[in-house]
């Protein structure tokens, strides 16, 4: 891939970045008519391509670009995933910043950037573990305690089924939003408690495309109170040959 040219721009507001995703939500439907957790998860797995197709995927390599809240376009090659729980994500910033990489090798979570190597512990490690475990969606239900359907919302013209639960690895409360019509996951919301109060981080999954019989979101946006990124995939390769040393903690 040819590196994309970095562009200068005024910092985007979150209203601008969230604009296409922020829709009016109506109150939840009466709980007596809600679908079961099992039916929502089953529909999701089926929508992704089915258990058989998902189980065939042992690794995934994605490439694309990332737009930051400062308006910069960054080639974010590459994101590597390997079953059952290894993951590394590399961003090519160029210039004095160089490459940033974040990974989990099944035991150790780490980050390396222009400031050096950091070994993640506690919640930071748990977040990397959660990312690695969510690779295909097959184990989604196993990753949460007290998972329950909390409502059906209408966002624009789309009905959304909302599941709530506590992530086993992080201990954080999460909400998962599924399109009631096609069953696909459209949003993941994580509530984090801090010294300054609770705040929510949002991930949006859009523009699903069929790749090797499996649906993949090719536009993934992530927002927290002080940051935001939009990632657009340009290529997806399933069962790619991935050097296992990529996941290992790099030298400090």
Buried (B, 14 or more C-beta within 10 A) or exposed (E): EEEBEBEEEEEBEBEEBBEEBEEEEEEBBEEEEBBEBEEBBBBBBEBBBEBEBBEBBBBBBBBBBBBBBBBBBBBBBBBBBBBEBBBBBBBBBBEEEEEBBBBBBBEBBBBBBEEEEBEBEEEBBBBBBBBBBBBBBBEBBEBBEEBEBBBBBBBEEBBBBBBBBBBBBBEBBBBBBBBBEBBBBBBBBBBBEEEEEEEBBBBBBBEBEEBBBBBBBBBBBBBBEEEBBBBBBEEBBBEBEBEEEBBBBEEE
